[in-house]
């Protein structure tokens, strides 16, 4: 049984995700009002560049805990890139009636299965967008941060036939947890299914037999909220689906000062990439003089994950480099989301709401 100090540590870690990015720019996004039965009771926000070309790609972007769709877009810069490259954006948005901290419920049994809950709501949004705007069904992609990254794992597992590729930032593998306590354990790297069991869960999540979405995995080496072993578990879960066995040797290169590991399939196509972001804490990696803007959990790491992910998906010009004027020797581990003197009050309030303190 967990003791009180462990409970406080977990609540503090969860509360660390409760500050919205400084910029919101909500006016940039529109609402998709009608898209189906919406069993997950999610809100759907969209962004369409002017003069969107016919059969354009679609990118689905999932925010992290306590973030909004518009706030995450402002930080990551997806709408800026969509304007430049000509693709549509869909931002599913969590509601407080579903989760008080605005986390996607990737760990709830009712929200991690095909044809139900939040995954079905997102699938319905995608279909509505494709039908309304004549988007390319062969170029649908999904990405997310933290809980949004974990829900990206859920979507790729439960609807793999929908997606050409996915990108998971500071997330977790599909099926690793099925409750709030196990979710906290897995975030901290404690316990969890074996690699063989994770692979089995992924294969059983849908009737799909391939081809499978390509995968981009990003994680900060100093992430203390979702530890880096989760990134390795994601790679292990997906590797065999692409025919990559234990004996296969990936190749490694440095990109903007960070390690990129690449696995190729038997035809030589890059199907999985993994970025280790040196010195970075929990968040989405940005380049300060590129697209997007730093803020809580939107971290200037000297590399634009948004730009690099879109290039990996082949929906952004591969010749465009994000220029960084001066490389820092170290990268900040996190943007402090709250002043130190407010932490104890936050913990006490959380304990009271849980009935553990009067």
C-alpha positions as a Markdown table, in Angstrom:
| # | Residue | x | y | z |
|---|---|---|---|---|
| 1 | Unk | 0.0 | 0.0 | 0.0 |
| 2 | Unk | 1.3 | 3.4 | -0.9 |
| 3 | Unk | 2.3 | 5.7 | 2.1 |
| 4 | Unk | 1.3 | 9.4 | 2.4 |
| 5 | Unk | 4.6 | 10.8 | 1.1 |
| 6 | Unk | 4.3 | 8.6 | -2.0 |
| 7 | Unk | 0.8 | 10.0 | -2.5 |
| 8 | Unk | 1.9 | 13.6 | -2.1 |
| 9 | Unk | 4.8 | 13.0 | -4.6 |
| 10 | Unk | 2.3 | 11.6 | -7.2 |
| 11 | Unk | -0.1 | 14.5 | -6.6 |
| 12 | Unk | 2.7 | 17.0 | -7.0 |
| 13 | Unk | 3.9 | 15.4 | -10.2 |
| 14 | Unk | 0.4 | 15.5 | -11.6 |
| 15 | Unk | -0.2 | 19.1 | -10.4 |
| 16 | Unk | 3.0 | 20.0 | -12.3 |
| 17 | Unk | 1.0 | 19.7 | -15.5 |
| 18 | Unk | -1.7 | 22.3 | -14.5 |
| 19 | Unk | -0.5 | 25.5 | -16.0 |
| 20 | Unk | -1.6 | 26.6 | -19.4 |
| 21 | Unk | 0.8 | 28.0 | -22.0 |
| 22 | Unk | 1.2 | 31.7 | -21.8 |
| 23 | Unk | -0.2 | 32.3 | -25.3 |
| 24 | Unk | -3.5 | 30.8 | -26.4 |
| 25 | Unk | -4.6 | 32.3 | -29.8 |
| 26 | Unk | -7.9 | 30.5 | -29.5 |
| 27 | Unk | -9.3 | 32.6 | -32.3 |
| 28 | Unk | -7.1 | 30.7 | -34.8 |
| 29 | Unk | -9.1 | 27.5 | -34.3 |
| 30 | Unk | -12.7 | 26.7 | -35.3 |
| 31 | Unk | -15.2 | 24.2 | -33.9 |
| 32 | Unk | -16.2 | 21.1 | -35.6 |
| 33 | Unk | -19.8 | 21.1 | -34.3 |
| 34 | Unk | -21.3 | 17.8 | -35.6 |
| 35 | Unk | -19.2 | 14.7 | -36.2 |
| 36 | Unk | -21.1 | 11.7 | -34.8 |
| 37 | Unk | -22.3 | 10.2 | -31.5 |
| 38 | Unk | -19.2 | 11.4 | -29.7 |
| 39 | Unk | -19.2 | 8.8 | -26.9 |
| 40 | Unk | -16.1 | 10.3 | -25.4 |
| 41 | Unk | -17.7 | 13.7 | -25.1 |
| 42 | Unk | -14.7 | 15.5 | -26.5 |
| 43 | Unk | -14.6 | 18.9 | -28.2 |
| 44 | Unk | -13.2 | 19.1 | -31.8 |
| 45 | Unk | -11.2 | 22.1 | -32.9 |
| 46 | Unk | -9.9 | 22.6 | -36.4 |
| 47 | Unk | -7.5 | 24.7 | -38.5 |
| 48 | Unk | -7.6 | 25.0 | -42.3 |
| 49 | Unk | -5.0 | 27.1 | -44.1 |
| 50 | Unk | -6.3 | 29.5 | -46.8 |
| 51 | Unk | -6.3 | 27.9 | -50.2 |
| 52 | Unk | -6.0 | 24.4 | -48.8 |
| 53 | Unk | -5.1 | 22.2 | -51.8 |
| 54 | Unk | -7.3 | 19.3 | -52.9 |
| 55 | Unk | -6.7 | 15.9 | -51.2 |
| 56 | Unk | -4.5 | 17.6 | -48.6 |
| 57 | Unk | -3.0 | 15.6 | -45.7 |
| 58 | Unk | -4.6 | 15.7 | -42.2 |
| 59 | Unk | -2.7 | 15.9 | -38.9 |
| 60 | Unk | -4.4 | 15.2 | -35.6 |
| 61 | Unk | -2.8 | 16.9 | -32.6 |
| 62 | Unk | -3.5 | 15.8 | -29.0 |
| 63 | Unk | -2.6 | 18.2 | -26.2 |
| 64 | Unk | -1.2 | 17.3 | -22.8 |
| 65 | Unk | -2.8 | 17.4 | -19.3 |
| 66 | Unk | -4.3 | 20.8 | -18.4 |
| 67 | Unk | -3.5 | 22.2 | -21.8 |
| 68 | Unk | -6.0 | 23.4 | -24.4 |
| 69 | Unk | -6.0 | 22.7 | -28.1 |
| 70 | Unk | -5.3 | 26.3 | -28.9 |
| 71 | Unk | -2.6 | 26.6 | -26.3 |
| 72 | Unk | -0.8 | 23.6 | -27.5 |
| 73 | Unk | -1.0 | 24.8 | -31.1 |
| 74 | Unk | 0.5 | 28.2 | -30.1 |
| 75 | Unk | 3.4 | 26.4 | -28.4 |
| 76 | Unk | 4.1 | 23.7 | -31.0 |
| 77 | Unk | 3.4 | 25.9 | -34.0 |
| 78 | Unk | 1.4 | 23.4 | -36.0 |
| 79 | Unk | -0.8 | 26.0 | -37.7 |
| 80 | Unk | 2.2 | 27.9 | -38.8 |
| 81 | Unk | 3.6 | 24.9 | -40.5 |
| 82 | Unk | 0.2 | 24.0 | -42.0 |
| 83 | Unk | 0.1 | 27.4 | -43.6 |
| 84 | Unk | 3.5 | 26.9 | -45.1 |
| 85 | Unk | 3.0 | 23.3 | -46.2 |
| 86 | Unk | -0.7 | 23.1 | -47.0 |
| 87 | Unk | -2.3 | 20.5 | -44.7 |
| 88 | Unk | -5.4 | 20.4 | -42.4 |
| 89 | Unk | -5.3 | 20.2 | -38.7 |
| 90 | Unk | -7.7 | 18.5 | -36.2 |
| 91 | Unk | -7.3 | 19.2 | -32.4 |
| 92 | Unk | -9.4 | 16.9 | -30.2 |
| 93 | Unk | -9.8 | 18.6 | -26.9 |
| 94 | Unk | -10.5 | 17.1 | -23.5 |
| 95 | Unk | -13.3 | 18.5 | -21.3 |
| 96 | Unk | -13.2 | 18.9 | -17.5 |
| 97 | Unk | -16.4 | 16.9 | -17.2 |
| 98 | Unk | -14.4 | 13.9 | -18.4 |
| 99 | Unk | -11.1 | 14.6 | -16.6 |
| 100 | Unk | -10.5 | 17.4 | -14.1 |
| 101 | Unk | -7.0 | 17.9 | -15.3 |
| 102 | Unk | -7.9 | 17.8 | -19.0 |
| 103 | Unk | -5.9 | 14.7 | -19.5 |
| 104 | Unk | -7.0 | 12.3 | -22.2 |
| 105 | Unk | -8.1 | 9.1 | -20.5 |
| 106 | Unk | -5.6 | 6.8 | -22.1 |
| 107 | Unk | -5.5 | 4.6 | -18.9 |
| 108 | Unk | -9.3 | 4.0 | -18.6 |
| 109 | Unk | -10.6 | 0.7 | -20.0 |
| 110 | Unk | -13.6 | 2.4 | -21.5 |
| 111 | Unk | -11.3 | 4.8 | -23.4 |
| 112 | Unk | -8.6 | 2.5 | -24.8 |
| 113 | Unk | -10.6 | 0.2 | -27.1 |
| 114 | Unk | -11.7 | 0.3 | -30.7 |
| 115 | Unk | -15.3 | 1.5 | -31.3 |
| 116 | Unk | -15.9 | 3.1 | -28.0 |
| 117 | Unk | -15.1 | 6.1 | -25.7 |
| 118 | Unk | -12.6 | 8.7 | -26.6 |
| 119 | Unk | -10.9 | 6.7 | -29.4 |
| 120 | Unk | -14.2 | 6.5 | -31.3 |
| 121 | Unk | -14.9 | 10.2 | -30.8 |
| 122 | Unk | -11.6 | 11.0 | -32.4 |
| 123 | Unk | -12.2 | 8.5 | -35.2 |
| 124 | Unk | -15.5 | 10.2 | -35.9 |
| 125 | Unk | -13.9 | 13.6 | -36.0 |
| 126 | Unk | -11.3 | 12.3 | -38.5 |
| 127 | Unk | -14.1 | 10.9 | -40.8 |
| 128 | Unk | -16.0 | 14.2 | -40.6 |
| 129 | Unk | -12.9 | 16.2 | -41.6 |
| 130 | Unk | -12.0 | 13.9 | -44.5 |
| 131 | Unk | -15.6 | 14.0 | -45.9 |
| 132 | Unk | -16.1 | 17.7 | -45.4 |
| 133 | Unk | -12.8 | 18.8 | -47.0 |
| 134 | Unk | -11.9 | 16.0 | -49.4 |
| 135 | Unk | -8.7 | 15.2 | -47.5 |
| 136 | Unk | -6.3 | 12.4 | -48.5 |
| 137 | Unk | -7.1 | 9.2 | -46.6 |
| 138 | Unk | -3.6 | 7.9 | -47.3 |
| 139 | Unk | -2.0 | 10.8 | -45.5 |
| 140 | Unk | -3.6 | 11.0 | -42.1 |
| 141 | Unk | -1.2 | 11.4 | -39.2 |
| 142 | Unk | -1.5 | 11.8 | -35.4 |
| 143 | Unk | 0.8 | 13.2 | -32.7 |
| 144 | Unk | 0.5 | 14.2 | -29.0 |
| 145 | Unk | 2.3 | 15.2 | -25.9 |
| 146 | Unk | 2.3 | 13.3 | -22.5 |
| 147 | Unk | -1.3 | 12.1 | -22.0 |
| 148 | Unk | -1.9 | 13.2 | -25.6 |
| 149 | Unk | 1.1 | 11.0 | -26.5 |
| 150 | Unk | -0.3 | 8.1 | -24.7 |
| 151 | Unk | -3.7 | 8.6 | -26.4 |
| 152 | Unk | -1.7 | 8.7 | -29.7 |
| 153 | Unk | -0.5 | 5.2 | -28.8 |
| 154 | Unk | -4.1 | 4.2 | -28.2 |
| 155 | Unk | -5.3 | 5.6 | -31.6 |
| 156 | Unk | -2.4 | 4.0 | -33.5 |
| 157 | Unk | -3.2 | 0.7 | -31.8 |
| 158 | Unk | -7.0 | 0.7 | -32.1 |
| 159 | Unk | -7.2 | 2.3 | -35.6 |
| 160 | Unk | -3.9 | 1.5 | -37.4 |
| 161 | Unk | -5.6 | 1.3 | -40.8 |
| 162 | Unk | -6.5 | 5.0 | -40.5 |
| 163 | Unk | -3.0 | 6.4 | -40.0 |
| 164 | Unk | 0.1 | 6.6 | -42.3 |
| 165 | Unk | 2.2 | 7.7 | -39.3 |
| 166 | Unk | 2.3 | 8.8 | -35.7 |
| 167 | Unk | 4.5 | 10.7 | -33.3 |
| 168 | Unk | 4.6 | 10.2 | -29.6 |
| 169 | Unk | 6.2 | 12.9 | -27.4 |
| 170 | Unk | 6.9 | 12.0 | -23.8 |
| 171 | Unk | 4.2 | 9.4 | -23.9 |
| 172 | Unk | 3.6 | 5.7 | -23.0 |
| 173 | Unk | 3.0 | 2.5 | -24.9 |
| 174 | Unk | -0.5 | 1.2 | -25.5 |
| 175 | Unk | -2.0 | -1.1 | -22.9 |
| 176 | Unk | 0.6 | -0.4 | -20.2 |
| 177 | Unk | -1.9 | 0.8 | -17.6 |
| 178 | Unk | -5.6 | 0.3 | -16.9 |
| 179 | Unk | -6.2 | 2.6 | -13.9 |
| 180 | Unk | -5.0 | 5.8 | -12.4 |
| 181 | Unk | -2.6 | 4.0 | -9.9 |
| 182 | Unk | -1.1 | 1.9 | -12.6 |
| 183 | Unk | -0.8 | 5.0 | -14.9 |
| 184 | Unk | 1.3 | 6.7 | -12.2 |
| 185 | Unk | 3.4 | 3.6 | -11.8 |
| 186 | Unk | 4.1 | 3.3 | -15.5 |
| 187 | Unk | 4.9 | 7.0 | -15.8 |
| 188 | Unk | 7.6 | 6.6 | -13.2 |
| 189 | Unk | 8.9 | 3.4 | -14.9 |
| 190 | Unk | 7.6 | 1.0 | -12.2 |
| 191 | Unk | 6.3 | -2.4 | -13.3 |
| 192 | Unk | 4.4 | -2.9 | -16.5 |
| 193 | Unk | 3.8 | -5.6 | -19.1 |
| 194 | Unk | 6.7 | -7.4 | -20.7 |
| 195 | Unk | 7.8 | -6.5 | -24.2 |
| 196 | Unk | 6.1 | -9.7 | -25.5 |
| 197 | Unk | 2.9 | -8.8 | -23.7 |
| 198 | Unk | 2.9 | -5.2 | -25.1 |
| 199 | Unk | 3.3 | -6.6 | -28.6 |
| 200 | Unk | 0.4 | -9.0 | -28.0 |
| 201 | Unk | -1.8 | -6.2 | -26.7 |
| 202 | Unk | -1.0 | -4.1 | -29.7 |
| 203 | Unk | -1.8 | -6.9 | -32.2 |
| 204 | Unk | -5.1 | -7.7 | -30.4 |
| 205 | Unk | -6.3 | -4.1 | -30.4 |
| 206 | Unk | -7.7 | -4.2 | -33.9 |
| 207 | Unk | -8.2 | -6.7 | -36.7 |
| 208 | Unk | -5.7 | -4.9 | -38.9 |
| 209 | Unk | -2.9 | -7.0 | -40.5 |
| 210 | Unk | -0.8 | -4.2 | -42.1 |
| 211 | Unk | 0.7 | -2.1 | -43.5 |
| 212 | Unk | 1.4 | -0.4 | -40.2 |
| 213 | Unk | 1.9 | 3.3 | -39.5 |
| 214 | Unk | 5.4 | 4.7 | -39.3 |
| 215 | Unk | 6.4 | 5.9 | -35.8 |
| 216 | Unk | 8.4 | 8.8 | -34.4 |
| 217 | Unk | 9.2 | 8.7 | -30.7 |
| 218 | Unk | 10.5 | 11.7 | -28.7 |
| 219 | Unk | 11.6 | 11.9 | -25.1 |
| 220 | Unk | 13.8 | 14.2 | -22.9 |
| 221 | Unk | 16.7 | 12.5 | -21.1 |
| 222 | Unk | 15.8 | 14.4 | -17.9 |
| 223 | Unk | 12.1 | 13.8 | -18.0 |
| 224 | Unk | 11.0 | 13.1 | -14.4 |
| 225 | Unk | 7.2 | 13.0 | -15.0 |
| 226 | Unk | 7.2 | 10.3 | -17.7 |
| 227 | Unk | 10.5 | 8.5 | -17.5 |
| 228 | Unk | 12.5 | 7.6 | -20.6 |
| 229 | Unk | 12.1 | 3.9 | -20.3 |
| 230 | Unk | 8.6 | 4.4 | -21.7 |
| 231 | Unk | 10.0 | 5.5 | -25.0 |
| 232 | Unk | 12.0 | 2.3 | -25.2 |
| 233 | Unk | 8.9 | 0.3 | -24.4 |
| 234 | Unk | 7.0 | 2.0 | -27.3 |
| 235 | Unk | 9.8 | 1.0 | -29.7 |
| 236 | Unk | 9.8 | -2.5 | -28.4 |
| 237 | Unk | 6.0 | -2.7 | -28.8 |
| 238 | Unk | 6.1 | -1.6 | -32.4 |
| 239 | Unk | 9.3 | -3.0 | -33.8 |
| 240 | Unk | 8.2 | -6.5 | -34.7 |
| 241 | Unk | 5.1 | -5.2 | -36.6 |
| 242 | Unk | 7.5 | -3.7 | -39.1 |
| 243 | Unk | 9.5 | -6.9 | -39.4 |
| 244 | Unk | 12.4 | -5.6 | -37.3 |
| 245 | Unk | 13.8 | -8.4 | -35.2 |
| 246 | Unk | 16.1 | -8.3 | -32.1 |
| 247 | Unk | 19.2 | -8.8 | -34.3 |
| 248 | Unk | 18.5 | -5.7 | -36.5 |
| 249 | Unk | 20.9 | -2.9 | -35.9 |
| 250 | Unk | 19.5 | 0.6 | -36.2 |
| 251 | Unk | 21.7 | 3.5 | -37.3 |
| 252 | Unk | 22.3 | 6.6 | -35.3 |
| 253 | Unk | 23.0 | 10.2 | -36.2 |
| 254 | Unk | 23.0 | 13.6 | -34.5 |
| 255 | Unk | 20.3 | 16.2 | -35.4 |
| 256 | Unk | 20.6 | 19.7 | -34.0 |
| 257 | Unk | 22.8 | 18.3 | -31.2 |
| 258 | Unk | 20.5 | 15.4 | -30.3 |
| 259 | Unk | 20.6 | 11.7 | -31.0 |
| 260 | Unk | 18.3 | 10.2 | -33.6 |
| 261 | Unk | 18.1 | 6.4 | -33.9 |
| 262 | Unk | 16.4 | 5.0 | -37.0 |
| 263 | Unk | 15.1 | 1.5 | -37.8 |
| 264 | Unk | 14.5 | 0.5 | -41.4 |
| 265 | Unk | 12.3 | -2.3 | -42.8 |
| 266 | Unk | 13.5 | -5.0 | -45.2 |
| 267 | Unk | 13.1 | -2.6 | -48.2 |
| 268 | Unk | 15.3 | 0.1 | -46.6 |
| 269 | Unk | 12.4 | 2.4 | -45.7 |
| 270 | Unk | 12.7 | 4.4 | -42.4 |
| 271 | Unk | 9.8 | 3.1 | -40.4 |
| 272 | Unk | 10.7 | 4.0 | -36.8 |
| 273 | Unk | 12.8 | 6.9 | -35.4 |
| 274 | Unk | 13.6 | 7.7 | -31.9 |
| 275 | Unk | 14.9 | 11.1 | -30.6 |
| 276 | Unk | 16.7 | 11.4 | -27.3 |
| 277 | Unk | 16.6 | 15.1 | -26.4 |
| 278 | Unk | 19.7 | 15.8 | -24.3 |
| 279 | Unk | 19.1 | 17.4 | -21.0 |
| 280 | Unk | 15.4 | 18.1 | -21.6 |
| 281 | Unk | 12.6 | 17.5 | -19.1 |
| 282 | Unk | 9.0 | 16.8 | -19.7 |
| 283 | Unk | 7.6 | 18.6 | -22.8 |
| 284 | Unk | 7.6 | 19.2 | -26.5 |
| 285 | Unk | 11.0 | 20.2 | -28.0 |
| 286 | Unk | 11.1 | 23.5 | -29.8 |
| 287 | Unk | 13.7 | 25.7 | -31.5 |
| 288 | Unk | 13.4 | 29.2 | -30.1 |
| 289 | Unk | 13.9 | 30.9 | -33.5 |
| 290 | Unk | 11.8 | 28.4 | -35.4 |
| 291 | Unk | 8.0 | 27.9 | -35.3 |
| 292 | Unk | 6.1 | 27.8 | -32.0 |
| 293 | Unk | 6.9 | 29.5 | -28.7 |
| 294 | Unk | 8.4 | 28.3 | -25.5 |
| 295 | Unk | 6.2 | 28.0 | -22.4 |
| 296 | Unk | 5.3 | 25.5 | -19.7 |
| 297 | Unk | 6.0 | 22.0 | -21.2 |
| 298 | Unk | 6.9 | 23.7 | -24.5 |
| 299 | Unk | 10.7 | 23.7 | -24.2 |
| 300 | Unk | 13.4 | 25.4 | -26.2 |
| 301 | Unk | 15.7 | 22.4 | -26.9 |
| 302 | Unk | 17.3 | 23.8 | -30.1 |
| 303 | Unk | 15.3 | 21.4 | -32.2 |
| 304 | Unk | 11.8 | 21.7 | -33.6 |
| 305 | Unk | 9.9 | 18.5 | -33.1 |
| 306 | Unk | 7.0 | 19.8 | -35.1 |
| 307 | Unk | 9.2 | 20.5 | -38.2 |
| 308 | Unk | 11.1 | 17.2 | -37.9 |
| 309 | Unk | 8.0 | 15.1 | -37.4 |
| 310 | Unk | 6.4 | 16.6 | -40.5 |
| 311 | Unk | 9.5 | 15.9 | -42.5 |
| 312 | Unk | 9.6 | 12.3 | -41.3 |
| 313 | Unk | 6.0 | 12.0 | -42.5 |
| 314 | Unk | 7.0 | 13.5 | -45.8 |
| 315 | Unk | 4.4 | 16.3 | -45.6 |
| 316 | Unk | 7.0 | 19.1 | -45.1 |
| 317 | Unk | 9.9 | 20.2 | -47.3 |
| 318 | Unk | 12.9 | 18.1 | -46.3 |
| 319 | Unk | 15.3 | 20.9 | -47.4 |
| 320 | Unk | 14.0 | 23.3 | -44.8 |
| 321 | Unk | 16.3 | 23.4 | -41.8 |
| 322 | Unk | 15.4 | 25.1 | -38.5 |
| 323 | Unk | 18.3 | 27.4 | -37.8 |
| 324 | Unk | 19.5 | 27.9 | -34.3 |
| 325 | Unk | 21.6 | 31.0 | -33.9 |
| 326 | Unk | 23.6 | 29.7 | -30.9 |
| 327 | Unk | 23.7 | 26.2 | -29.6 |
| 328 | Unk | 23.6 | 26.0 | -25.8 |
| 329 | Unk | 25.8 | 23.4 | -24.0 |
| 330 | Unk | 22.9 | 22.5 | -21.8 |
| 331 | Unk | 19.1 | 22.5 | -22.2 |
| 332 | Unk | 16.7 | 23.6 | -19.5 |
| 333 | Unk | 15.1 | 20.6 | -17.9 |
| 334 | Unk | 11.7 | 22.2 | -17.6 |
| 335 | Unk | 9.9 | 25.5 | -17.5 |
| 336 | Unk | 8.8 | 25.9 | -13.9 |
| 337 | Unk | 5.0 | 25.8 | -13.9 |
| 338 | Unk | 4.4 | 27.2 | -10.4 |
| 339 | Unk | 6.2 | 29.2 | -7.8 |
| 340 | Unk | 7.8 | 27.1 | -5.0 |
| 341 | Unk | 5.7 | 28.7 | -2.2 |
| 342 | Unk | 2.5 | 27.6 | -4.0 |
| 343 | Unk | 3.4 | 23.9 | -4.2 |
| 344 | Unk | 2.4 | 22.9 | -0.6 |
| 345 | Unk | -1.0 | 24.7 | -0.9 |
| 346 | Unk | -1.6 | 22.8 | -4.2 |
| 347 | Unk | -0.8 | 19.5 | -2.5 |
| 348 | Unk | -2.9 | 20.3 | 0.5 |
| 349 | Unk | -5.9 | 21.2 | -1.7 |
| 350 | Unk | -5.5 | 18.0 | -3.6 |
| 351 | Unk | -5.3 | 15.9 | -0.4 |
| 352 | Unk | -8.4 | 17.6 | 0.9 |
| 353 | Unk | -10.4 | 17.0 | -2.3 |
| 354 | Unk | -9.4 | 13.3 | -2.0 |
| 355 | Unk | -10.6 | 13.2 | 1.6 |
| 356 | Unk | -7.1 | 12.6 | 2.9 |
| 357 | Unk | -6.7 | 15.9 | 4.8 |
| 358 | Unk | -9.0 | 18.2 | 6.8 |
